[in-house]
Amino acid sequence: MSRALNKTKDRNKIKSKLQIMWSMRKWSIEYIDWRLTTAYPGGWKYAIKHPLELLNDIWKYLIWCQEIDKDISN
C-alpha cells in the first residue's frame, strides 16, 4: 500500500512542478533579465554559458516554490 502512496505523492510533486513552470510563462522578459542579473555575476550570458548550473538552480527554485505552497496551504 505504501508503494502506491509513494507513487501518488511523486506524481503530485511532478504535477506541482509542471504547474509552477506553466505559471512562469507569464513572466516578462524584463523580470527574467532582472532575476538572472541578480542571481549570476554575468546575468543571462553567464546562465547561457553554464546551462547545468542554471537547470540545477531552476530545479531548486521549483522545490522551494513547492515548499512555500505547502506551507501556505497548511
C-alpha positions as CSV (number, residue, x, y, z in Angstrom):
1,M,0.0,0.0,0.0
2,S,2.8,2.4,0.8
3,R,4.4,1.9,-2.6
4,A,1.2,3.1,-4.3
5,L,1.0,6.0,-1.9
6,N,4.6,7.0,-2.7
7,K,3.9,6.8,-6.5
8,T,0.9,9.1,-5.9
9,K,3.0,11.6,-3.9
10,D,5.7,11.5,-6.7
11,R,3.1,12.2,-9.3
12,N,1.7,15.1,-7.3
13,K,5.2,16.6,-6.9
14,I,5.8,16.4,-10.6
15,K,2.4,17.8,-11.4
16,S,3.1,20.7,-8.9
17,K,6.4,21.4,-10.6
18,L,4.7,21.5,-14.0
19,Q,2.1,23.8,-12.7
20,I,4.7,26.2,-11.4
21,M,6.7,26.1,-14.7
22,W,3.4,26.8,-16.6
23,S,2.8,29.8,-14.4
24,M,6.3,31.1,-15.1
25,R,5.4,31.6,-18.8
26,K,3.7,34.8,-17.7
27,W,6.9,36.4,-16.5
28,S,8.0,39.4,-18.6
29,I,11.4,39.4,-20.3
30,E,12.4,42.3,-18.0
31,Y,11.6,40.3,-14.9
32,I,13.6,37.3,-16.2
33,D,16.5,39.5,-17.0
34,W,16.4,41.0,-13.5
35,R,16.2,37.5,-11.9
36,L,19.3,36.4,-13.9
37,T,21.2,39.6,-13.3
38,T,20.7,39.3,-9.5
39,A,21.4,35.5,-9.5
40,Y,24.5,35.4,-11.6
41,P,27.5,37.6,-12.0
42,G,27.2,37.9,-15.7
43,G,23.4,37.8,-15.9
44,W,21.8,35.9,-18.8
45,K,25.1,35.5,-20.6
46,Y,26.5,33.6,-17.6
47,A,23.3,31.4,-17.4
48,I,23.7,30.5,-21.1
49,K,27.3,29.6,-20.7
50,H,26.5,27.4,-17.6
51,P,23.3,25.6,-18.5
52,L,23.8,22.8,-15.9
53,E,24.1,25.3,-13.2
54,L,21.0,27.1,-14.5
55,L,19.0,23.9,-14.6
56,N,20.1,23.0,-11.1
57,D,19.1,26.4,-9.8
58,I,15.7,26.2,-11.6
59,W,15.1,22.8,-10.0
60,K,16.0,24.2,-6.6
61,Y,13.6,27.1,-7.2
62,L,10.8,24.7,-8.1
63,I,11.3,22.7,-4.9
64,W,11.3,26.0,-2.9
65,C,8.0,27.0,-4.6
66,Q,6.5,23.7,-3.6
67,E,7.6,24.1,0.0
68,I,6.1,27.6,0.1
69,D,2.8,26.3,-1.5
70,K,2.7,23.5,1.1
71,D,3.3,26.0,4.0
72,I,0.6,28.3,2.6
73,S,-2.0,25.5,2.3
74,N,-1.4,24.2,5.8
